[in-house]
Amino acid sequence: MQHRLKTRIALMLIGTLALAACGGGGSSSPASSSTPPTPATMSGTVAIGTALVGAPVTVTDSAGKTATATSGSNGAYTVSIAGLTAPFVIVATDPSGVSGTLYSVAASATTSTGAPAVANVTPLTTAVAALLTASGNPLTLTQSGGLAVVTPSAVNTAVATLDTVLAPILNANGLSATSFDPIGGAFTPNQTGADAVIDSVAVTPSVSGTGLQITSLADPNTAIQLNQGTTVSTVLQVPPQSANYLANMLAQLGQCMTAVQANANASSAACSSAIDSNYLNDGFTSFSQRHPLPFQSGTLLTGVKTVAFLPAGTLPGISNPAALVYLLVTTANGTPNFASDIVQFVNGHWDLIGNQEQYDIYIASFLGRVQFTDAADANNGRYESGLDIQIPASVTVSGASTSVGSALVQGPGLPANGVYLLGGGSGFGPYLTFPLQTVTAAPGLQSVTIPAWPNVGISTQYKWSWASLSGGTSSFVPSTPDYASAPVTVSNIQQYGVYTVTLFDYSGNPIGTPQSVINVAPNVNAATGTTVAWQTLGSDVIANLLTPGGANASTASSNTPSTSTATIDWTVPSATLAYPNPWVSLNSQGAELFSNGVATIPAQPYDVTNSATPTVSGTTYSSTVSGYVDQLTAAPNVGVESGVQVQLGWQADGEYYTNTWQFSN
C-alpha cells in the first residue's frame, strides 16, 4: 500500500499554510492627491518559484464579499472586483500539495490610471500578510474584522521589514533591499530575479509561536517569526546554490521522459545523465518504477522545488552535496502533481540518486487537531505536532515478503533510547503503530505464555508538542509512549533530521541493516494549529460511528470486518480551499481481554484507510470506508472497542495534517 501520499501526486485541495510568489502593487503605493478611478479588476501572479497553474484564487473584501478566479498560464490570474470594497485579502491554494495556502493583501484598489490593481500571491506575500497580524496567522485576515489591520502604512511597514530580512538574498539576485515590492512588482516565474528570491526561502508554520516563520534554504534551523512585533536582529543568508542550479538536470530528465513515453524500452543518454547508476529509493533501483507518473503518456515536467540542502554524508551512500527536492509535473489531463526525491552533485553535475533506503519507510512532520465525542474527554481537545512514522507491516527481503514485528526509531526529538512501534498482532493496518505501554527491546511473539504480544495502539504519530484548543481547559496528561513526557521546545529539534530505523521480525530478530530515513517536512509547533482551516465532521458520522450504540457502531467486529461499510461526510470552510493528497481513516482500538482476571488477548489496532479522491459538492465532501471494526455497543460486549476515531488527513508542503474525532482518549 502507498504511504498516505508520500509520492502521490496531488488530486485535491488544501487548507493549510505555505509559500508563494512575489509581487504586489496597489497595496503599498502612496495615495494619490486626487480621487482616482476604481479599477474593475485585480491581477497578479501565483507562484512558488514555479508558476502555479490551476490554483483557485479568492479575493475577500472588507465586508466579507468574495470574488474568485483560477490562475492560468505562467501562474497569472485576473479577477473582477466590481462591487467589492478595499482592503482585500487574497488567498490561493496549490492543488498539487507542493506548497501550503498562499496569502496576499491589497490595502487599496485605486490607481492613478485606472489600471488593474496588482496583488501577486507567493511565499513572500504570505510573509507580508503574516507580518500584518498580531499572531502571525494570516488566516485571521479572512475572518470578520480581520482586514482592519490592512492599511497602506501597515503594508509598507511589513514590506520594509521583509525586505530587511531578505537583504542578502535580494542583493544576490540583483534587487534592491530598499524598494523591492513583493506584492505589486511584476516578475516572471523563471528562477531569476524576484522568482529566485522565492526559491531561496521557505514560509512555514512556526516552531515556537502560533503563526508563520520564514527561513532561508541556507539554514532551515534559523527562523524569523512573522508578526506585527517582528524586529530584525538577523537576516537570512544566501543559499549555497543559485535558484536554477538544477536546470541542466531538468532538461535531461524532460528528454528522458519524452523518450520513455514514446517507447517504454527506449535507451536514452538523457536518462543516464539525469538518473544516477546507483539510484535507490525505498527499495526501487529504477526511477521510473519508483515514480511511474512522470513516464505516463502526456505528462510534462514543469519545474522543481528545493526543500532542503543536505551536506555531504547526510544520507548513507551519498558522499556528495545533496538536496531534497520536489519534481513538479502536469498530467495529460492538466492535473498538477509532484514526486519527492534526492539529488546529488557528482562529477561536475547534478543527478537523481534517491534516498538510498532499502525499504519503503517514511517519516514526515505532522500538525493535527484532536476532538473527543465522549463527555469524559470533552475538555481534552488539543492541537498536536510531531512525527508521523510510517513503517510497513511487511517488507521484501531477498525477493520474499517478510512480516515486520517491531521497529526501533532513533533520532532528533525522540527519547534518548528511541521509540518502538509494533505490528498489530491479530489486528490489522498498513503500518506499525505505537504500543500502549513502553517497550524497551524488540519483543518476540510468544507461543506458550499469554498474552502472546504487547498491547498495541492505533497511532503512527509521535507527539512532541500539544496545546489546548481555544477556550478549552485541558486536563490531559500523557500516559502512553507515543507522547513526550511533556511538550518540548520544538525549535531545539533539528529540521529535516535523519532517523535510524531498525526493523525486527516477530521473533525479535533484526531484518536487514538499520536504515537512515530523512524527515521530508519541516518541524512545527502544535500551537500553529490555529493557522489551519480545519474541516467539520458530519453530525451523522459522530452519531453513527463515534457514539456507543450508533447505527454503524455495532455491526462490525474483528471476525467480520469485510462486511462493514460506512460513508464519512464533512464540510470545509470554503469551496475554494484545497486539501491535497487526501485520505480518510477509521481506526479502532481493540481492548485487552481477560479471563478470570488474567490477560489473555492483548489490545490491538484495527486501522483502515481510504486514499481515493473524495466526492465533492460545493463545501461538502464524502468518502467511503470499508472493512473497518467498530464495536461501540451501548450494552456490555466482550468485544467492545476501547476507542474509535475518524481521521481526515492531507499533505501539503511535505507536512501531514490530521483532523481527528475520537471516542475515548
C-alpha positions in Angstrom: 0.0 0.0 0.0 1.2 3.5 -0.7 2.1 5.9 2.0 -0.5 8.4 2.9 0.7 10.4 0.0 4.4 10.5 0.0 4.7 10.1 -3.7 1.1 10.6 -4.6 0.6 13.5 -6.8 -2.0 15.8 -5.6 -5.5 15.3 -6.7 -7.4 17.7 -4.3 -7.4 20.8 -2.4 -5.7 22.1 0.7 -6.4 24.3 3.6 -3.1 25.0 5.4 -0.1 27.3 5.0 2.6 27.7 2.6 4.8 29.6 0.3 4.2 31.5 -2.9 5.4 34.1 -5.4 6.4 37.7 -5.5 4.8 40.9 -6.4 2.4 43.4 -5.1 1.3 46.7 -6.2 -1.7 48.8 -5.2 -1.4 47.9 -1.5 1.9 49.5 -1.0 1.5 52.6 -3.3 1.1 56.0 -1.7 -2.4 57.5 -2.0 -3.0 60.0 -4.9 -3.9 63.6 -4.1 -7.0 63.3 -6.4 -9.7 60.7 -6.4 -8.6 58.0 -8.9 -11.0 55.8 -10.7 -11.7 52.4 -9.2 -10.5 49.6 -11.3 -12.8 46.7 -12.1 -10.2 44.0 -11.9 -7.3 42.8 -9.9 -4.5 40.7 -11.3 -1.2 39.1 -10.3 0.9 36.0 -10.4 0.6 32.9 -8.3 4.0 31.2 -7.9 6.2 29.3 -5.5 9.4 29.7 -7.6 7.5 27.7 -10.3 4.2 29.1 -11.6 1.1 27.6 -10.0 -1.3 26.8 -12.9 -4.9 26.0 -12.0 -4.7 27.4 -8.5 -8.0 28.6 -7.1 -7.8 32.3 -6.1 -10.2 34.0 -3.7 -10.4 37.8 -3.1 -12.2 38.8 0.1 -13.1 42.4 0.8 -13.7 44.4 4.0 -17.3 43.4 4.1 -16.6 39.7 3.6 -17.8 39.6 0.0 -15.7 37.4 -2.3 -14.7 37.1 -5.9 -12.9 34.0 -7.4 -10.6 33.1 -10.3 -8.2 30.4 -11.3 -4.6 31.0 -12.2 -3.8 30.3 -15.8 -0.6 30.1 -17.9 2.5 31.1 -16.1 0.5 31.5 -12.9 -1.3 34.6 -14.0 -4.8 35.5 -12.7 -7.3 38.2 -13.2 -10.5 38.6 -11.1 -13.3 41.1 -11.2 -13.5 43.2 -8.0 -16.5 45.3 -9.2 -18.7 45.9 -6.2 -16.0 45.0 -3.7 -14.6 47.4 -1.1 -10.9 47.6 -0.1 -8.9 46.5 1.7 -8.6 42.9 0.4 -7.0 39.6 1.3 -6.2 37.2 -1.5 -5.9 33.5 -0.9 -4.6 31.0 -3.3 -4.3 27.2 -2.8 -2.0 24.8 -4.5 -3.9 21.9 -5.9 -0.8 19.8 -6.2 0.2 20.0 -2.5 3.7 21.2 -3.2 3.0 24.2 -1.0 0.5 25.2 1.6 -2.0 28.0 1.4 -0.7 31.3 0.0 -1.9 34.8 1.1 -1.6 38.4 -0.2 -3.1 41.7 0.6 -4.1 44.9 -1.1 -4.9 48.0 1.0 -6.4 49.9 -1.9 -8.0 49.1 -5.3 -7.4 52.6 -6.7 -4.8 53.5 -9.2 -3.9 56.8 -10.9 -4.6 55.5 -14.4 -7.5 53.1 -13.7 -5.2 50.1 -14.5 -6.0 46.9 -12.6 -4.6 46.6 -9.1 -1.8 44.1 -8.8 -1.5 41.5 -6.0 0.9 38.7 -6.5 0.4 35.6 -4.3 3.6 33.9 -3.3 5.5 32.8 -0.2 6.8 36.3 0.1 3.4 37.9 0.0 2.3 35.3 2.5 5.1 36.6 4.8 3.8 40.1 4.4 0.3 39.0 5.3 1.6 37.3 8.5 3.6 40.4 9.4 0.3 42.4 9.5 -1.2 40.2 12.2 -0.6 40.1 16.0 -0.4 36.3 16.0 1.5 35.8 12.7 -1.5 33.9 11.4 -2.7 35.3 8.0 -5.9 33.1 8.2 -7.2 35.8 10.7 -7.3 38.3 7.8 -10.1 36.2 6.2 -12.2 36.4 9.4 -14.7 39.1 10.4 -12.9 42.4 11.1 -9.6 40.9 10.2 -8.8 43.3 7.4 -8.8 46.3 9.7 -5.0 45.9 10.1 -4.5 46.2 6.3 -3.8 49.8 5.8 -1.3 51.4 3.3 1.1 52.4 6.0 0.9 49.0 7.7 1.6 47.2 4.4 4.5 49.5 3.7 6.0 48.7 7.1 5.5 45.0 6.6 7.2 45.1 3.2 10.1 47.1 4.5 10.6 44.6 7.4 10.5 41.7 4.9 13.0 43.5 2.6 15.4 43.9 5.5 15.1 40.2 6.4 15.8 39.3 2.8 18.5 41.9 2.1 21.4 39.5 1.3 19.2 37.3 -0.9 17.7 40.3 -2.7 21.2 41.8 -3.4 22.5 38.4 -4.7 19.7 38.4 -7.2 20.1 42.0 -8.4 17.2 43.5 -6.5 17.1 46.5 -4.1 16.6 45.8 -0.4 15.1 49.2 0.0 12.5 49.2 -2.8 11.6 45.6 -3.6 7.8 45.2 -3.8 6.8 41.5 -3.4 3.1 42.3 -3.8 2.9 44.6 -6.8 6.2 44.1 -8.6 6.0 42.4 -11.9 8.1 39.3 -12.3 8.3 36.1 -14.3 8.4 32.6 -12.6 11.7 31.6 -14.2 14.0 31.2 -11.3 15.7 34.6 -11.8 15.2 37.9 -10.1 12.2 38.0 -7.7 11.4 34.4 -8.5 14.9 33.3 -7.5 14.2 35.0 -4.1 11.0 33.0 -3.7 13.0 29.9 -4.5 15.6 30.8 -1.8 13.2 30.8 1.2 10.5 28.8 3.0 7.5 30.2 4.8 6.1 27.6 7.1 4.2 27.1 10.4 6.3 28.3 13.3 8.5 26.1 15.5 8.0 28.4 18.5 4.9 30.6 18.0 1.3 30.5 16.9 1.8 31.7 13.3 4.3 31.6 10.5 8.0 31.9 10.2 10.5 32.5 7.3 13.8 30.7 6.8 16.5 30.5 4.1 17.4 27.3 2.4 20.9 28.1 3.6 19.9 27.3 7.2 16.4 25.9 7.9 17.2 26.0 11.7 17.5 29.8 11.8 13.9 31.1 11.7 12.5 34.6 11.9 9.0 34.8 13.4 6.5 36.8 11.3 4.0 39.0 13.2 3.3 42.7 14.0 6.0 42.7 16.6 8.8 41.4 14.4 12.1 43.3 14.7 15.0 42.3 12.6 18.1 41.3 14.6 19.4 38.9 11.9 19.0 38.5 8.2 18.6 35.4 6.0 21.7 34.2 4.2 22.0 33.3 0.6 21.6 29.6 -0.2 24.7 27.6 -1.4 23.2 27.2 -4.9 21.6 29.5 -7.4 17.8 29.0 -7.9 18.3 27.4 -11.3 21.1 25.0 -10.3 19.1 22.0 -11.5 18.3 23.5 -14.9 20.5 21.0 -16.8 19.3 18.0 -14.9 15.6 19.1 -15.5 16.3 19.4 -19.2 17.8 15.9 -19.3 15.0 14.4 -17.3 12.4 16.0 -19.5 14.1 14.5 -22.6 14.2 11.1 -20.8 10.5 11.3 -20.0 9.7 12.1 -23.7 11.8 9.2 -24.9 10.3 6.6 -22.5 6.8 7.9 -23.1 7.3 7.2 -26.8 9.0 3.8 -26.2 9.0 2.2 -22.8 12.1 0.2 -23.7 14.0 3.2 -25.0 17.6 3.6 -24.0 18.3 7.3 -23.6 21.6 9.2 -22.9 19.4 11.8 -21.3 18.1 9.2 -18.8 21.7 8.2 -17.9 22.6 11.8 -17.4 19.7 12.7 -15.2 19.4 9.5 -13.2 22.5 8.1 -11.3 23.5 4.5 -11.9 23.4 3.9 -8.2 19.9 5.2 -7.8 17.9 3.6 -4.9 14.7 4.9 -3.4 12.5 2.9 -1.0 13.9 -0.3 -2.4 13.5 0.7 -6.0 16.6 0.8 -8.2 14.6 2.2 -11.1 13.5 5.8 -11.1 10.6 5.0 -13.4 9.4 2.2 -11.1 9.7 4.4 -8.1 7.9 7.3 -9.8 5.8 5.9 -12.7 3.6 9.0 -13.2 6.2 11.2 -15.0 6.5 8.4 -17.6 2.8 8.2 -18.4 1.8 9.5 -21.8 1.3 13.2 -21.9 2.8 14.0 -18.5 5.1 17.1 -18.6 7.9 18.1 -16.3 7.1 21.7 -15.2 9.7 22.5 -12.6 11.5 21.6 -9.4 11.3 22.9 -5.8 14.2 22.5 -3.5 13.0 21.7 0.0 16.4 21.4 1.8 20.1 21.2 1.0 21.8 18.3 2.6 25.6 18.3 3.5 27.7 15.6 2.0 27.3 12.4 4.0 23.8 13.2 5.4 22.5 10.0 4.0 24.5 6.8 3.7 25.6 6.1 0.1 25.7 9.8 -0.7 29.1 11.2 -0.1 28.4 14.3 -2.2 26.4 17.5 -1.5 22.8 16.7 -2.0 19.3 18.2 -1.8 15.7 17.0 -1.0 13.6 18.2 -4.0 10.0 18.0 -5.4 9.8 17.4 -9.1 6.7 19.1 -10.5 4.7 17.6 -13.3 1.4 18.1 -15.1 -0.5 15.0 -16.3 -2.1 14.7 -19.7 -5.5 16.0 -18.3 -3.9 19.1 -16.8 -3.7 17.9 -13.2 -0.6 19.2 -11.4 1.3 16.7 -9.4 4.8 16.1 -7.9 7.2 13.5 -6.7 9.8 13.9 -4.0 13.4 12.6 -4.4 17.1 13.3 -3.6 19.6 14.8 -6.0 23.4 14.9 -5.6 26.3 16.8 -7.2 28.7 14.3 -8.7 31.3 14.6 -11.4 30.5 18.2 -12.1 26.8 17.9 -12.5 23.6 17.1 -10.6 21.6 13.9 -10.9 18.9 11.9 -9.1 20.3 9.4 -6.6 17.3 8.5 -4.4 17.1 8.3 -0.6 19.2 5.1 -0.6 16.6 3.3 1.6 16.3 -0.4 1.1 12.7 -0.4 2.4 9.6 1.7 2.0 9.8 3.7 5.3 8.6 7.2 5.5 8.9 9.9 8.2 7.2 13.4 8.0 6.3 16.0 10.5 2.6 16.4 11.2 0.2 19.0 12.6 -3.1 17.8 14.0 -6.3 18.6 15.8 -8.0 16.1 18.1 -11.5 16.4 19.4 -13.4 13.9 21.6 -17.0 12.8 21.3 -17.3 11.3 24.8 -18.2 13.6 27.8 -15.3 12.4 29.9 -12.8 13.8 27.4 -14.7 16.8 26.1 -12.1 19.2 27.6 -9.1 17.3 26.3 -9.4 18.5 22.7 -6.0 19.7 21.5 -3.6 20.6 18.7 -0.7 18.2 18.4 2.6 18.1 16.4 5.4 15.7 16.0 6.4 12.9 13.6 4.2 10.6 11.5 6.3 7.4 11.3 5.1 5.0 8.5 6.7 1.6 8.7 5.1 -1.0 6.5 3.6 -4.2 8.0 5.9 -6.2 5.7 9.0 -5.6 3.6 10.7 -7.5 0.8 13.9 -9.3 1.7 15.8 -11.3 -1.0 12.6 -11.3 -3.1 10.4 -12.7 -0.3 7.8 -10.8 1.8 8.8 -10.6 5.5 6.4 -9.5 8.2 7.7 -6.7 10.4 7.1 -7.3 14.1 8.6 -4.2 15.5 10.9 -1.2 14.7 13.2 0.9 16.8 13.3 4.6 15.7 16.0 6.9 17.0 16.8 10.5 16.1 16.1 14.2 16.7 13.2 15.0 19.1 12.8 11.4 20.3 13.7 9.9 23.7 17.4 9.2 24.1 16.9 5.4 23.6 14.4 5.9 20.8 10.9 4.6 20.4 9.4 1.2 19.4 6.5 0.7 17.0 4.9 -2.7 16.8 3.0 -4.9 14.4 -0.7 -5.3 15.2 -0.5 -9.0 16.1 -4.0 -10.3 15.4 -5.2 -6.8 14.5 -4.6 -5.1 11.1 -3.4 -1.9 9.5 -1.0 -0.8 6.8 1.7 0.4 9.2 3.2 -0.4 12.6 1.7 1.6 15.5 2.8 2.7 18.9 2.4 0.2 21.9 0.2 1.2 24.8 3.0 0.6 27.3 6.7 1.4 26.9 8.7 -1.3 25.1 12.4 -1.3 25.7 13.5 -4.2 23.4 12.2 -5.9 20.3 9.6 -8.3 21.5 9.2 -11.9 20.4 5.8 -13.5 19.7 5.0 -16.0 22.4 3.7 -19.4 21.6 3.2 -20.6 25.2 2.8 -17.7 27.6 -0.1 -15.2 27.4 -0.7 -12.6 26.3 1.4 -13.5 23.2 2.2 -9.9 22.2 2.3 -6.5 23.9 -0.7 -4.2 23.9 -0.7 -2.2 20.7 -2.4 1.1 20.0 -3.7 2.8 16.8 -1.3 5.7 16.3 1.6 6.1 13.9 2.3 9.6 15.3 4.9 10.6 18.0 3.7 13.8 19.6 6.3 16.1 21.0 4.1 19.2 21.3 0.5 19.8 22.2 -1.7 22.7 23.1 -5.4 23.1 24.2 -7.9 24.1 21.7 -9.1 27.7 22.1 -11.4 28.1 25.0 -10.7 24.6 26.4 -9.1 23.8 29.8 -7.2 20.6 29.2 -6.5 18.1 32.0 -4.6 15.8 29.6 -1.6 14.1 31.0 0.3 11.7 28.6 0.4 8.1 29.7 1.4 6.3 26.5 4.8 6.1 24.7 3.5 7.9 21.6 3.8 11.2 23.6 6.8 13.0 25.1 6.5 13.2 28.9 5.8 16.9 28.5 5.7 19.3 25.5 9.2 20.0 24.2 10.8 23.2 22.7 10.3 22.3 19.0 12.9 25.0 17.9 15.6 22.8 19.5 14.9 19.9 17.2 16.9 19.6 14.0 15.0 20.4 10.9 14.9 17.7 8.2 16.5 15.4 10.7 17.7 11.9 9.8 16.4 9.0 11.8 17.9 5.5 12.2 15.2 2.8 11.8 16.0 -0.8 12.8 13.4 -3.4 11.8 12.7 -6.7 13.6 10.7 -9.8 12.8 8.1 -11.3 15.1 10.8 -13.4 16.8 12.7 -10.2 17.7 15.5 -10.8 15.1 16.8 -7.9 13.1 15.7 -7.6 9.5 18.5 -6.4 7.2 20.6 -3.4 8.3 19.4 -0.2 10.0 18.0 2.4 7.6 18.6 6.1 7.6 15.4 8.0 6.9 15.1 11.7 6.4 12.1 13.7 7.7 10.8 15.2 4.5 8.8 18.0 6.2 9.6 21.0 8.5 9.0 20.6 12.2 6.2 22.8 13.6 4.8 23.9 16.9 1.4 22.5 17.9 0.0 26.0 18.7 0.2 26.7 14.9 -2.9 24.6 14.6 -4.8 27.9 14.6 -3.5 28.7 11.2 -5.3 25.8 9.5 -8.8 25.9 8.0 -10.0 22.6 9.6 -12.9 20.6 8.3 -16.1 19.9 10.3 -17.2 16.2 10.5 -20.8 15.4 9.8 -23.0 15.0 12.8 -24.3 11.8 11.3 -20.8 10.3 11.4 -20.4 11.2 15.0 -23.8 9.7 15.8 -23.3 6.5 13.8 -19.7 5.7 14.3 -18.4 7.5 17.4 -21.3 7.1 19.8 -22.0 3.8 21.7 -25.0 2.1 20.1 -24.7 4.2 16.9 -26.1 2.7 13.7 -22.7 1.7 12.4 -21.0 1.1 15.7 -22.2 -2.3 16.5 -22.3 -4.0 13.1 -18.7 -4.8 12.5 -16.4 -6.9 14.6 -12.9 -8.3 14.1 -14.5 -11.5 12.8 -16.5 -9.8 10.1 -14.7 -6.6 9.0 -15.1 -7.3 5.3 -18.8 -6.8 5.6 -18.6 -3.3 7.1 -19.1 -0.1 5.0 -19.6 3.4 6.2 -19.9 6.8 4.5 -17.9 9.6 6.0 -19.0 13.1 5.2 -17.7 16.5 6.2 -17.7 20.2 5.3 -15.0 22.7 4.6 -15.0 26.5 5.4 -14.8 27.4 1.7 -15.3 25.6 -1.6 -12.1 27.3 -2.9 -9.8 25.8 -0.3 -7.7 22.8 -1.2 -6.9 19.7 0.8 -4.4 17.9 -1.4 -3.3 14.2 -1.2 -6.3 13.4 1.0 -7.2 10.3 3.0 -9.9 9.1 5.4 -9.2 6.7 8.2 -11.4 4.8 10.6 -9.3 3.3 13.4 -10.5 1.4 16.4 -8.7 0.2 19.5 -9.4 -3.4 20.4 -9.5 -3.7 24.2 -7.2 -6.1 26.1 -9.3 -9.2 27.1 -9.1 -11.1 30.4 -10.2 -14.5 31.7 -10.5 -15.0 35.4 -8.5 -11.8 35.9 -5.7 -12.9 33.7 -4.9 -11.0 30.4 -5.4 -13.5 27.6 -5.6 -11.3 24.4 -3.6 -8.1 24.0 -5.1 -4.8 22.9 -4.7 -4.5 19.2 -5.4 -2.0 16.4 -7.9 -2.2 13.5 -6.9 0.6 11.1 -8.5 1.2 7.7 -7.6 4.0 5.3 -9.1 5.1 2.0 -6.9 7.4 -0.1 -9.2 7.8 -3.0 -10.3 11.3 -4.0 -13.5 12.2 -2.1 -16.7 13.1 -3.7 -17.1 16.9 -3.6 -20.2 19.0 -3.9 -19.5 22.7 -3.0 -18.3 22.7 0.6 -19.4 19.1 1.3 -17.1 16.1 0.9 -17.7 12.4 1.4 -15.8 9.2 1.2 -16.5 5.5 1.9 -14.6 3.3 4.3 -14.9 -0.4 4.2 -13.6 -3.4 6.2 -13.5 -1.5 9.5 -14.1 -2.7 13.0 -16.4 -0.7 15.3 -17.9 -2.3 18.4 -19.0 0.7 20.4 -22.1 -1.1 21.6 -24.5 0.5 24.1 -24.8 -2.7 26.1 -21.8 -4.6 27.6 -20.0 -6.7 25.0 -16.9 -8.8 25.4 -15.6 -7.5 22.0 -16.3 -3.8 22.7 -13.6 -1.4 21.5 -11.9 0.8 24.0 -11.7 3.7 21.5 -12.6 4.6 17.9 -11.5 7.5 15.8 -12.4 9.0 12.4 -9.4 10.9 10.9 -9.3 13.2 7.9 -5.9 13.8 6.5 -4.0 15.6 3.8 -0.4 16.5 2.9 0.9 19.9 1.8 4.5 21.2 1.6 5.6 17.8 2.9 3.6 18.3 6.1 0.9 15.9 7.2 -2.3 17.5 8.5 -4.7 15.3 10.5 -8.1 16.2 11.8 -9.3 13.6 14.3 -12.6 12.9 16.1 -12.3 10.2 18.7 -14.4 8.4 21.3 -12.3 7.9 24.4 -8.9 9.4 25.0 
